[in-house]
């Protein structure tokens, strides 16, 4: 009990853990969360292959129920990776290429920062 009270006074109740990170780290984590399910990757690949807005056909391509596909589409839309418009009883979706470009740049920068360009690590990069 004393430990919990100490942490509350030390870090403050009003500060969330997200506030302890930079905006670009938060944005990258939100992108990663949006991509963190194979169905969402499959949806993006399907949209990219068609290179046009798709209305209702996504459910036919994936082995998931319509409600599940809708949830995944919602997560992708929330992250800004896809555009969606309601046309009558159906929704149409397409890739947001501007946002996808932001994602690619952010991941590229992260990989550069992590040393993915071939720099050796303290452990000698054993493969």
N, C-alpha and C positions, 0 to 999 in steps of 0.2 A: 504494500500500500504506500509506504514512504517513497519507494522508487518511482511509482506512477505519479505521485504528487510532484516530486522533484522534476521529472521530465516535463510536466505541464508548465511549471514555473520557468524552467530553463528555456524551453523552445517557444513558449507562448501558445495560447489556445487559438488565436486568430490566424496563425500562419499555417497554410496547408503544405504538405510535402512538395507539391508541384512548384510552389513559389521558390523553392530552394534551387531550382534548375534554370538554365538559360532558355529563352523562348525557342531557339532552334532545336534544343534537345527535346523540349516538350512537343514541338511540331513533328519531329522525326519519330518520336515514340507513338504519337497518334497515327502517323502513317503506318508504322509497323503493326500497330494494333488492328488497323483496318485490313491489313494483308495477312493477318495471323490465322487464317483458316483456308484450307485447300479449296473450298467451294468459292471463296472470293477470288482466289487466283484463277480458277476455272472460268468464272464470270468475266473477269477482265480479259482473259485470253479469247473467249468467245466473242466479246465485243470488238476486240482488236482484229480478229480474223474476218469478221463481217464488215468492219470499217464503215458501219452505218448504224443508225439507231435501230434497236431491236425492241419489238413490242410483243411481250408474252412468249416468245420463242425460247427464252433462256430456260424456262421450266422444262421444256421438251429435251434440252441438251443435258441437263443435270439429273442425277438420280436422287432428287430431293423433292419434298412436297412443296407446293406453291407457296405456302406460308413461310417455310424455311428459306426459300429463295428470296422472298420479299424481305425477310429480316437481313439477309446478307447484302442485298441491294441497298437497303437502308443504311447499313454501316459504311458501304463504299460511297454512298451519296453524302453522308455526314462528313466523311473525310475529304470530300470534294473530288474524288477520283472519277466519279461518273456524274453525268447530268441526267436528270429524270423529269419527264413531263407527263402529266395526266391527260390522256386523250379518251374521253368517254370512260368506259369501264376498265380500260387497259392503261398501263404505264409503259412509256417508251424510254429506253436508256441508251446512252452512248458514252464513250470515254471522254473525259475532260483532259485533252492533250496538254493544255497549259499546266494544269496541276500535276500531271504525270511527269512533265519536265522538271517541275520543282522537286518532286520526289527523287528523280534520278540524280539531280544535282546534289541534294542533301545526302543521299546514300553515298555518292561518289566522294563528297567531302569527308564524310565519316570514315570511309575506308582509307582515304589518304591519311587522316589523323591517326588512325589505328595502325598505320604502317603496312598496309596491304600492298604497297608499291615495291616490296622486296627488301626492306630494311630488316636487319637481323634483330632478334629479340635477346633478352638477357639469358634465355635458355638455349640459344643457338638454333632456334627454329628447326627442331628435330621433326622430320617428316615421316 
